[in-house]
Amino acid sequence: MQKLIKISVVTLLVFSSLSAIYGGVLLMIDPSGTMLQMTPDILKLGPFKNFLIPGIVLFTCIGLSSLVFAVLALKERPLAPIMITFQGIVLVIWITVQVMVILQFNILQFIYSSLGILLIFLGSAMRKPIRN
């Protein structure tokens, strides 16, 4: 069972990482969002005028960290379950804030929030019980 959990976690983290790195890079290259078919108008309720800062956050906090945590999971490092759970929480918060700022909800946000919830549960399932 632990092997299946580990494979699932690494797959989810790599998927999350690659898509966040891709999206983050495109937002940093083109902060107007047109490369991702978005317009800065959707940011009018948020603190940003363009997508540069969200792109940097997406690239680092979701993209790079997911990749690092996938490696930790593969190497079965003791902190991996906690970091995976944390990454799931970060992903859920990212999507929640995104929905609150742009006041829109689409299927990708549902997919990524579900991915975050899965990471929370799988990270928790990876934790070894404390023995007295």
N, C-alpha and C positions, 0 to 999 in steps of 0.2 A: 504494500500500500504506500509506503514512504517513497518508493521509487516512482510510482505513478504521480504522486504529489510533486516530487522534485521535477519530473519531466514537464508536468503541467505548468508549474511556476516558471521554469526557465523559458518555456514556449511563450507564455503570456508576457513575461518581462522583455523578451527579445522583440516580440511584436510591438509592444508599447514603446520600447526604445527606438526601434527603427522608424516607426511612424512619427514619433515626437521629434526625432532628429531631423527627419525629412521636412516636417512642417515648420520646425523652428528655424532651420536653415533658410527655407523659402521666405519666411517672415522677416528674417534678418537681412536677406538680400534685397527684398522688396517690401519695405514696411507699409506700403499702401495696401497690401493684401491681395492685389489683383492676380498674382501668380496662383493664389488659392481661391480665386473667384469670390473674394470678400471685398467689402468697401469699408473705409474708416468710419462711415456713418453708423455702423453697428456699435461703435465704441462711444457714442455720444453720452451715454449715462455713466461711463467709467472714467478713470483718471488719466487715460492715455489718448493722445491725438492720432497715433498710428500704432502699428503692430510690432514695432522694434522691441520694446521691453517685454511684451507677452511672448515674442519669438525667442528672446534670450532665456526667459524663464522656462518656456516649453522645452527648449534645447537642453538646458542644464538640469533642471529639477525633475523633469520627466524622462527625457531622452538619455542623457549620460548616466544619471543615477540608476535608471532601470537596467542599463547595461552592466554597471558595476555590481548591482545586487544579483543579477543573473549569474555573474562569475562567482560571487560569494556562495550562491546556492549550489552551483556546480561543484565547488570545492568543499562544500558542506562545512563552511565556517560557522562557529557557534552563534555569531550575531546575525546570520542570514535570516532566520525566521522573523526576528524583530524588525530588521530592515525591510523585509518583504511586506510585512504587515504595515509598517510605516509608509512604504511606497504606495500601497493600496489606499491608505488614508489621504495621502497627498493627491493622488489621482482623483479621488472622489471630491476633495475640496476644490481642485482645479476646475472640474466640470461644473460643480455647484456655483462657483464664483462666475464662471463663464456664462452660465444660463442667467444668473442674476444681472450681469452687466449688459448682455446683448438682448435679453428678454425674448429669446427664441430657444426652441428645443428641437433637435433633429435626431435622426437615428444614430449618427456617430456619437453624439453625447450619451445616448442610452447605452451604446456598446462600450464606450470607455468607462462610464460610471459602473457598469456591470463588471467590467474587467477589474476595476479598483476594488469592488466588493469581493470578487473572487480572490484577489490577492490577499485581502484582509483575512478571509477564512482559511485560505491555503497556508499563509504564513503562520497563522495560529495553529493549524494542524501539524505543521513541521516542528513545533516546539516539543522538546522532549520533556516528559513529566519529571517533576522534582521528586527525588527519592529521599526518604528520611534515613 
